[in-house]
Amino acid sequence: MKIRPVLKYLLPYIIPACAVFSVLPTFAQNKPFTFGVNAGLNISNAYEGANYILAPKKSKPGFQAGFNIDYAVSDNFYLRSGLSLTTKGVIHEKTDIWIGGSNPPVTYSKTTTRETYLQLPLLIGYQYHITPAYRLFAQAGPYFAYGIGGKEITESKTIHQSEEIDNKKVSTDTFGEKGTGLSRTDCGLGGGLGVGYKRIALMISYELGLVNLAPDKEPGTTSSVRFYKNRNLSITVGYRL
């Protein structure tokens, strides 16, 4: 992984976030920063289209883990940022029956798109204290992400009369000039609801990618060869340090 391109992309967002957090104490000296860690399960998918027929798609499981920095603006409102390692993507599966004969071969194929990002959120949240120990909270805001790795893997298997007659596996990079055509830079909107008990919090969140990660055009046209935007549902557990 090359660090310089990652910093080049995330730095314009890290600097404003740090500036906001640095000036807030002058407005509320008695409102401390809090730090935490979090990890959980991703169930990702994609909003996509193309000028060719895509196989039926389904969600891809993944994970995320990172740390967060909260600043309490008041007893109820807070700001949150941080950095996480998160995986996204989508799976396409299809079955093709060969033409001809009473018992033709059948080809089963599966394409898995895997994306790994460093992700920076800028969120505003509201929490309601049910008791001194229990609280409900909600948060929303933009996120910015940079792809640091990933593979698009296509596996196919052909079976004829209960026997496997062909088996292929092709793997290419998801990002980069020689990859499958997805841009490394992504941003979108995210939000979530959760419940907290003392230092522990459980949250369910959803992320809506706003950037078409496959903006390549057909020569002489304005239509995309492929249209791809990330979607991600996550369930995470956090711990306040």
N, C-alpha and C positions, 0 to 999 in steps of 0.2 A: 504494500500500500504506500502510495506517495503522499507524504504529509503536506507538502506545499500546496497542491491543488485543493485539498480539503480546507486548509486554513484560508486560502484565497476566496473560497466560496462562503464559508461560515463567518469570516471576520467582519463583514459589513453588518451582520446581525448580532454578533457577540458584543461588539463595541457599544452600540446603542443600548443593549440590555444591561451591560455593566454600568453605563452612564446613568441609566434610570435608577438602578439599585444604589449607586453611590451617592446620589443627591437626596434620596428619600429620607435618610436619617436626619437631615436638617429640618425636615417637616415634622418628624415624629421620633424624637430621640428614645422614647420608651417602647418602641415597637421593634423587637429584635428580628434578626434573620434566623431561619431554621433550615437545617440541612437534612436530607433524607436519601435513602436508596430505594429502588423499586425494581421489580421483575415480574414477568408474567407471560401469558400465552397470547399470540396473535392468530387471528383467523382472517387472512387477507384474500382479496379478490381484485378485479380490475374492471373498469368501464372501458370497453374497447370495441373497435370496429376496424374493418379493412375492406379493400376492394377485391378481396378474395374470400372464399368461404372458410370461416374458422370452425374448428371442432367445438362441440359443446364444452363449456367450462364449468369448473367447480372451485370452491375455496381451497386455499393452501394453508396448512398449519405452520406456525413459526413461533418466534419468541422475541422478547425484548428485555433489556436490562440497562440500568443507568442510575444516575443520581439527579436530585433536584434541589433547587434553592428557592425557598419561599420568603417573602417579605410581608409581614402583617401590616396592612395599611390601617386597619381598625380591628376591633374584636371579631368582625364578620368578614371583611374583605381582605384578600391577599393577592399578591402577584407571584407567579411561578415561572422559573426557567430551569435550565439544566442541560444535560446531554445524555443521550441514550444510544445504544446499539440495537437496531431493530431490523427484523427480516420481513420482507413482503413478497408478493408474487401471485401467481395464478397457475392452475392446472387445466389443460385441455385433454380430453379423451374422446376417441371415436373408434367405431368398428366399421370396416369396409369389407363387403362381401364381393368377391370376384364374380365377374359376369361369365356365364357359360357353364354347362354341365349341370347334372342333378345334385351334385355334392361339391360345390366350388370351395376353394380355399377362403379362409377368413383372416383378415389382418387387423390386429388390435394395436393401436398406437396411443402413446401418452407423451405430451409435451409439458414439462414443468419449468416455469419461469421463476428463477430465484433472484431476489434483490436484497442486498445487505446495505444498510444506511447508517451513517452517523446523523442523528436528528436532534435539532434544537427547537424547543417550544417557547412561545411567549404568551403566557396565559393569565387571565384574570379569574379569580375564584371567589365564591361566596360560601361560607359555612354557617350552619345553624347548630348551636349547642343544645342538644336535648337534655343532657345532664352534664356535670363537669367532666365525665369520662367519655360520653357518647356524643357524636356529632354527625350531621349529614352535610354533604358539600357538593357543589357543582362548579365546573370550570370550563372555559372555552377560550379560543384564540388561534392565531396562526402557528404553523410549524414550518421549519426549513430543514431540508435534508440533502445530504450528499452521498451518492452511491460509491461505496468503497470496494464492492465485489459482487459477484453473482454469476450464475451459469444458467443457460437455457438448454435443457437436456431433453432430447427426443428419443424415445424407446419404441420399437415396433417389433411385433412377433406375428408370424404367419403360420396358421395351423391348417392342415388338410388331412381329413379322415383321422382325427385325433393325434396326428403326428406333427411336430414342429418342423417346418421346412425352411424357415428363415428367421433370423434374429439379428436386429441392428440396434446400435446405440450411438447417437451423435451428440456431442457436447460443444457449445460455443460460449464465449463470454457474453454476459448480458449487457455490459457497458463497454464503451470504448469504440475507437474507429473500426476495429475488426470484430466488433460484437454483433448482437442481434438488432441493434438500432435504437436502443433506449438511451435517453439522456441521463447523465449522472445527477443533475440538479433537479430537485423536486420541492414544491411547497404546496400548502393547502391549509385547510381549517380542521381543527379538532376540538372535541368537547367530551365531557364525561360526567358521570354521577357516581357518588361513592358514599361509603359509611366508614366512620373512624371510631376506634376504641383506644383511648390513651395514645400510645405511640404508633399503633398499627392502623392501616387503612386498606380497604378493599374497594377497587374502582372498576367500572366498566366504561370504556371509551370508544369513540368512533372517529376515524380520520377520513376526510374527503379531499383527495388530491385534486388540485385545480390546474395543474400543468400537463399538457399533452407531452408525454415523454418520447413520442415517436413522430416528430414533426416533418419527416422526410416527405417530399412531394413527388408526384409523378411528373416526368419531364413535360413541360409545356402546359401543365394544369395547376390548379390551386388546391386539389384534393390530396389528402394524405394517403400514402400507401398503407400506413398502419396508424391507428388512433388508440392511445393507451394512457389511462389515468388510474392512479392507485386508489384502492379502497381498503380500509383495515378496521377490524373490530378487535378490541383487546380487553383482556381481563388481567388486572395486575394487583399485586400486593406490595404495599409500601411500608417502610419503617422510618420513623423520624429519629434522627441521631441525637 
